[in-house]
């Protein structure tokens, strides 16, 4: 035999992609999916307040443990950490896990804070099959409905498999004392036990760019999507409008234009023949968040629109993480070639 072939039982990192119906009974943290255990859950998203300020949020859970809250704004000219985020709850949370309801609250470190004269903001997160409520004391309070189907993709690699899901909520509320509106994503990541996500090969080697976006258009339409591009066959995307699938693929086409610092100027995605444009947002460079990571990681707030859709954008957000040097190494940076 000639040529290069995978090992027996290996599919490289090619993805199986599809939509799914988000029901909490299917997201029980004790259930295996494709033989994998749930390793990480993320709540994250983008908001705009009544003063026009952009906010980006993230809270990660590993089991009942949470390392804290990333609450960031572009007030400084970049997406930077809000000082009070350092006083957000962290540590072990009390979980309520029922077939159609979830709650995280009563965090141990927050309860101990008054004994030591330390400022600490309480945390309460509640989910059912239709709705999300996320409160962080005086920092923010958000609520809103699930927007429709989720996106799931599975990489049946022989030694380093991954099953990952995303579902989107559109929320309103108050942040830093100002009315706000935007999206929140809820992710579940299943992968081989014994490693943290930033130790796993998808982060350390394979990922090129991973974005989640949501837009509210002038006619009230909510559109959203997930855009994943990696190396060695890893690729997947799906986009939706008003809860209906627009396009999905396991073969994402994309080219970026990166600036001299490696941030995204613009990009164009091909999702099964449906084109989407991406443009860097003003003040959209993440600083604190990227500095806390490694392997050449960057992240940015950008705007994603379907090419040819001329409806006005009322509010739009995309959180994209990416690895500029890997993008360049794959020949996907068009800077100087356009």
Secondary structure, 3 states (H helix, E strand, C coil): CCCCCCCCCCCCCCEEEEEECCCHHHCCCCCCECCEEEEEEEEEEEEEECCCCEEEEEEEEECCEEEEEEEEECCCCCEEECHHHHHECCEECEEEEECCEEEEECCHHHHHHHHHCCCCECCEEEEECCEEEEECCCCEEEEEEECCCEEEEEECCCCCCEEEEEEEEEEEEEECCEEEEEEEEEEEEEECCCCCHHHCHHHHHHEEEEEEEEEEECCCCEEEEEEEEECCCCEEEEEEECCEEEEEECCCEEEEEECCCCCEEEEEEEECCEEEEEEEEEEEEECHHHHCCCCCEEEEEEEEEECCCCCCEEEEEEEEEEEHHHHHHCCCECCCCC
